[in-house]
Amino acid sequence: MHELAITQELVSLAQSQALTHGARHISSITIEVGTLSGVIADSMAFCYDSCTKGTILEGSTLKIVPIAALGWCPDCEQQREMNSASLACIECGGFFIKPEQGTELRLVELETD
Ligand SMILES: [Zn+2]
């Protein structure tokens, strides 16, 4: 499962960052997930508990901030929201829209206690 590997990677990243700052336990992490990133947030939330077991993230909360897909549409000559399933402009349905936002997957915040 794709999300399992990504979640494990995020957990080890959060863990090494916290240890660098001398934290002994993480109470929550916040991640941004773009709707074009191909990652299913629900699947990540589902495997989070098992990925954090035995780590300094055990018992912590995973906060997922969805990032809307936006792109530059040459037909509308504007930045438009993209349909994340068809990758077309949500206004005119054009397929020449160039993605500018929504592919990200990043750790944005760590809360320690
Ligand atoms: Zn358009």
py3Dmol code that shows the C-alpha trace and the ligand (Angstrom):
import py3Dmol

protein = """\
ATOM      1  CA  MET A   1       0.000   0.000   0.000  1.00  0.00           C
ATOM      2  CA  HIS A   2       1.318   3.366  -1.204  1.00  0.00           C
ATOM      3  CA  GLU A   3       0.043   5.368   1.799  1.00  0.00           C
ATOM      4  CA  LEU A   4       1.702   3.026   4.290  1.00  0.00           C
ATOM      5  CA  ALA A   5       5.191   3.757   2.927  1.00  0.00           C
ATOM      6  CA  ILE A   6       4.488   7.510   2.812  1.00  0.00           C
ATOM      7  CA  THR A   7       3.145   7.523   6.362  1.00  0.00           C
ATOM      8  CA  GLN A   8       6.206   5.611   7.628  1.00  0.00           C
ATOM      9  CA  GLU A   9       8.446   8.140   5.901  1.00  0.00           C
ATOM     10  CA  LEU A  10       6.593  11.087   7.484  1.00  0.00           C
ATOM     11  CA  VAL A  11       6.769   9.470  10.909  1.00  0.00           C
ATOM     12  CA  SER A  12      10.527   8.982  10.690  1.00  0.00           C
ATOM     13  CA  LEU A  13      10.964  12.534   9.377  1.00  0.00           C
ATOM     14  CA  ALA A  14       8.899  13.953  12.262  1.00  0.00           C
ATOM     15  CA  GLN A  15      10.819  11.779  14.703  1.00  0.00           C
ATOM     16  CA  SER A  16      14.249  12.911  13.555  1.00  0.00           C
ATOM     17  CA  GLN A  17      13.178  16.583  13.567  1.00  0.00           C
ATOM     18  CA  ALA A  18      11.798  16.286  17.101  1.00  0.00           C
ATOM     19  CA  LEU A  19      14.921  14.529  18.375  1.00  0.00           C
ATOM     20  CA  THR A  20      17.087  17.258  16.856  1.00  0.00           C
ATOM     21  CA  HIS A  21      15.128  19.761  18.940  1.00  0.00           C
ATOM     22  CA  GLY A  22      15.414  17.652  22.068  1.00  0.00           C
ATOM     23  CA  ALA A  23      11.727  16.728  22.233  1.00  0.00           C
ATOM     24  CA  ARG A  24      10.831  13.421  23.841  1.00  0.00           C
ATOM     25  CA  HIS A  25       7.262  13.063  22.653  1.00  0.00           C
ATOM     26  CA  ILE A  26       5.205  14.453  19.799  1.00  0.00           C
ATOM     27  CA  SER A  27       1.555  15.171  20.537  1.00  0.00           C
ATOM     28  CA  SER A  28       0.456  15.998  16.991  1.00  0.00           C
ATOM     29  CA  ILE A  29       1.729  16.526  13.477  1.00  0.00           C
ATOM     30  CA  THR A  30       0.154  18.571  10.704  1.00  0.00           C
ATOM     31  CA  ILE A  31       0.635  17.707   7.059  1.00  0.00           C
ATOM     32  CA  GLU A  32      -0.562  19.325   3.850  1.00  0.00           C
ATOM     33  CA  VAL A  33      -1.859  16.959   1.213  1.00  0.00           C
ATOM     34  CA  GLY A  34      -2.637  18.270  -2.263  1.00  0.00           C
ATOM     35  CA  THR A  35      -5.618  16.753  -4.021  1.00  0.00           C
ATOM     36  CA  LEU A  36      -3.323  15.971  -6.992  1.00  0.00           C
ATOM     37  CA  SER A  37      -0.668  14.273  -4.853  1.00  0.00           C
ATOM     38  CA  GLY A  38      -2.271  10.879  -5.393  1.00  0.00           C
ATOM     39  CA  VAL A  39      -2.331  10.271  -1.656  1.00  0.00           C
ATOM     40  CA  ILE A  40      -5.590   9.277  -0.030  1.00  0.00           C
ATOM     41  CA  ALA A  41      -5.815  11.115   3.289  1.00  0.00           C
ATOM     42  CA  ASP A  42      -8.197   8.547   4.788  1.00  0.00           C
ATOM     43  CA  SER A  43      -5.742   5.734   4.101  1.00  0.00           C
ATOM     44  CA  MET A  44      -2.970   7.696   5.796  1.00  0.00           C
ATOM     45  CA  ALA A  45      -5.144   8.337   8.833  1.00  0.00           C
ATOM     46  CA  PHE A  46      -5.991   4.638   8.857  1.00  0.00           C
ATOM     47  CA  CYS A  47      -2.383   3.411   9.063  1.00  0.00           C
ATOM     48  CA  TYR A  48      -1.105   6.273  11.241  1.00  0.00           C
ATOM     49  CA  ASP A  49      -1.668   4.485  14.561  1.00  0.00           C
ATOM     50  CA  SER A  50       0.241   1.381  13.545  1.00  0.00           C
ATOM     51  CA  CYS A  51       3.060   3.457  12.000  1.00  0.00           C
ATOM     52  CA  THR A  52       3.542   5.486  15.189  1.00  0.00           C
ATOM     53  CA  LYS A  53       3.408   2.544  17.574  1.00  0.00           C
ATOM     54  CA  GLY A  54       6.650   2.238  19.536  1.00  0.00           C
ATOM     55  CA  THR A  55       7.904   5.641  18.343  1.00  0.00           C
ATOM     56  CA  ILE A  56       7.897   9.029  20.086  1.00  0.00           C
ATOM     57  CA  LEU A  57       4.761   9.762  18.052  1.00  0.00           C
ATOM     58  CA  GLU A  58       2.753   7.014  19.715  1.00  0.00           C
ATOM     59  CA  GLY A  59      -0.696   8.300  20.715  1.00  0.00           C
ATOM     60  CA  SER A  60      -0.287  11.527  18.734  1.00  0.00           C
ATOM     61  CA  THR A  61      -2.838  13.122  16.426  1.00  0.00           C
ATOM     62  CA  LEU A  62      -2.436  13.387  12.659  1.00  0.00           C
ATOM     63  CA  LYS A  63      -3.911  16.599  11.237  1.00  0.00           C
ATOM     64  CA  ILE A  64      -4.384  16.625   7.495  1.00  0.00           C
ATOM     65  CA  VAL A  65      -4.852  19.922   5.662  1.00  0.00           C
ATOM     66  CA  PRO A  66      -6.150  19.363   2.133  1.00  0.00           C
ATOM     67  CA  ILE A  67      -4.699  21.647  -0.543  1.00  0.00           C
ATOM     68  CA  ALA A  68      -6.978  22.393  -3.492  1.00  0.00           C
ATOM     69  CA  ALA A  69      -5.726  21.771  -7.001  1.00  0.00           C
ATOM     70  CA  LEU A  70      -5.167  25.031  -8.881  1.00  0.00           C
ATOM     71  CA  GLY A  71      -3.749  25.594 -12.316  1.00  0.00           C
ATOM     72  CA  TRP A  72      -3.323  28.198 -15.019  1.00  0.00           C
ATOM     73  CA  CYS A  73      -5.978  27.773 -17.696  1.00  0.00           C
ATOM     74  CA  PRO A  74      -4.995  29.262 -21.086  1.00  0.00           C
ATOM     75  CA  ASP A  75      -8.647  29.219 -22.231  1.00  0.00           C
ATOM     76  CA  CYS A  76      -9.919  31.203 -19.223  1.00  0.00           C
ATOM     77  CA  GLU A  77      -6.623  33.132 -19.034  1.00  0.00           C
ATOM     78  CA  GLN A  78      -6.908  32.793 -15.263  1.00  0.00           C
ATOM     79  CA  GLN A  79      -5.895  30.589 -12.416  1.00  0.00           C
ATOM     80  CA  ARG A  80      -8.704  28.110 -11.911  1.00  0.00           C
ATOM     81  CA  GLU A  81      -9.517  25.234  -9.674  1.00  0.00           C
ATOM     82  CA  MET A  82      -8.896  21.862 -11.297  1.00  0.00           C
ATOM     83  CA  ASN A  83     -11.101  18.824 -11.219  1.00  0.00           C
ATOM     84  CA  SER A  84      -8.871  16.364  -9.368  1.00  0.00           C
ATOM     85  CA  ALA A  85     -10.345  13.359 -11.175  1.00  0.00           C
ATOM     86  CA  SER A  86     -10.265  14.560 -14.786  1.00  0.00           C
ATOM     87  CA  LEU A  87      -7.455  17.169 -14.361  1.00  0.00           C
ATOM     88  CA  ALA A  88      -9.526  19.648 -16.370  1.00  0.00           C
ATOM     89  CA  CYS A  89     -10.422  23.277 -15.657  1.00  0.00           C
ATOM     90  CA  ILE A  90     -13.447  23.346 -13.383  1.00  0.00           C
ATOM     91  CA  GLU A  91     -14.873  26.412 -15.233  1.00  0.00           C
ATOM     92  CA  CYS A  92     -14.471  25.634 -18.943  1.00  0.00           C
ATOM     93  CA  GLY A  93     -13.482  21.947 -18.869  1.00  0.00           C
ATOM     94  CA  GLY A  94     -10.227  22.714 -20.738  1.00  0.00           C
ATOM     95  CA  PHE A  95      -7.478  20.113 -20.557  1.00  0.00           C
ATOM     96  CA  PHE A  96      -4.616  22.528 -21.250  1.00  0.00           C
ATOM     97  CA  ILE A  97      -4.674  23.760 -17.694  1.00  0.00           C
ATOM     98  CA  LYS A  98      -1.209  23.677 -16.140  1.00  0.00           C
ATOM     99  CA  PRO A  99      -1.078  22.500 -12.503  1.00  0.00           C
ATOM    100  CA  GLU A 100       0.422  25.064 -10.125  1.00  0.00           C
ATOM    101  CA  GLN A 101      -0.748  23.854  -6.750  1.00  0.00           C
ATOM    102  CA  GLY A 102      -2.148  20.649  -5.305  1.00  0.00           C
ATOM    103  CA  THR A 103       0.695  18.157  -5.798  1.00  0.00           C
ATOM    104  CA  GLU A 104       2.328  18.839  -2.443  1.00  0.00           C
ATOM    105  CA  LEU A 105       2.730  16.484   0.448  1.00  0.00           C
ATOM    106  CA  ARG A 106       4.616  18.019   3.316  1.00  0.00           C
ATOM    107  CA  LEU A 107       5.069  18.121   7.026  1.00  0.00           C
ATOM    108  CA  VAL A 108       4.145  21.642   8.156  1.00  0.00           C
ATOM    109  CA  GLU A 109       3.958  21.480  11.934  1.00  0.00           C
ATOM    110  CA  LEU A 110       5.037  19.406  14.917  1.00  0.00           C
ATOM    111  CA  GLU A 111       3.655  19.773  18.401  1.00  0.00           C
ATOM    112  CA  THR A 112       5.701  18.356  21.214  1.00  0.00           C
ATOM    113  CA  ASP A 113       5.000  17.823  24.872  1.00  0.00           C
TER     114      ASP A 113
END
"""
ligand_1 = """\
1
ZN
Zn -10.684 27.211 -18.096
"""
view = py3Dmol.view(width=600, height=400)
view.addModel(protein, "pdb")
view.setStyle({"model": 0}, {"cartoon": {"style": "trace"}})
view.addModel(ligand_1, "xyz")
view.setStyle({"model": 1}, {"stick": {}})
view.zoomTo()
view.show()
